[in-house]
């Protein structure tokens, strides 16, 4: 079977979901994963790349403070 609809969700995003990751500063990478930043009432959501999401989950990186 063909895979005609693979990646359909990111085709509709600006720049097809690509940008600069705020954690690792890597350019032109897919930033599709949301991460909450801040404490208490000042929580905001930022979009990060796949490798940084995995590193944050395992405690190898920390989220930069705004």
C-alpha positions as CSV (number, residue, x, y, z in Angstrom):
1,X,0.0,0.0,0.0
2,X,1.1,3.5,-0.7
3,X,2.0,6.0,2.0
4,X,0.3,9.1,0.4
5,X,-0.8,10.7,3.6
6,X,2.4,10.4,5.6
7,X,3.4,13.8,7.0
8,X,0.1,15.4,6.1
9,X,-0.3,17.1,9.5
10,X,3.0,19.0,9.2
11,X,2.5,20.1,5.6
12,X,-0.1,22.6,6.8
13,X,2.2,24.2,9.4
14,X,4.4,27.3,8.7
15,X,7.6,26.2,7.1
16,X,6.3,22.6,7.3
17,X,7.1,22.6,11.1
18,X,10.7,23.5,10.7
19,X,12.5,26.2,12.8
20,X,15.1,26.8,15.5
21,X,15.0,24.7,18.6
22,X,15.3,26.9,21.7
23,X,17.0,24.3,23.7
24,X,19.9,23.1,21.4
25,X,19.8,26.1,19.0
26,X,19.8,23.7,16.0
27,X,18.5,25.4,12.9
28,X,16.0,24.1,10.3
29,X,14.9,21.1,12.3
30,X,11.4,20.0,13.0
31,X,10.1,21.6,16.2
32,X,6.9,19.8,16.8
33,X,6.9,18.8,20.5
34,X,5.4,21.1,23.1
35,X,7.1,21.5,26.5
36,X,5.9,23.6,29.4
37,X,8.4,26.2,30.7
38,X,8.1,28.2,33.9
39,X,6.7,27.8,37.4
40,X,3.4,28.5,39.0
41,X,1.1,30.9,37.1
42,X,3.8,31.8,34.5
43,X,3.9,28.5,32.6
44,X,4.2,28.9,28.9
45,X,4.5,26.3,26.1
46,X,7.4,26.2,23.7
47,X,8.0,23.9,20.8
48,X,11.2,21.8,20.8
49,X,12.8,19.1,18.6
50,X,12.6,15.4,19.1
51,X,16.1,14.8,20.4
52,X,15.7,17.6,23.0
53,X,12.3,16.1,24.2
54,X,14.0,12.8,24.8
55,X,16.9,14.4,26.6
56,X,14.6,16.4,28.8
57,X,12.6,13.2,29.6
58,X,15.8,11.4,30.7
59,X,17.2,14.4,32.6
60,X,20.2,15.0,30.3
61,X,19.2,18.5,29.4
62,X,17.4,21.3,31.1
63,X,14.9,23.8,29.7
64,X,16.3,27.3,29.3
65,X,14.7,30.0,31.4
66,X,13.0,32.9,29.6
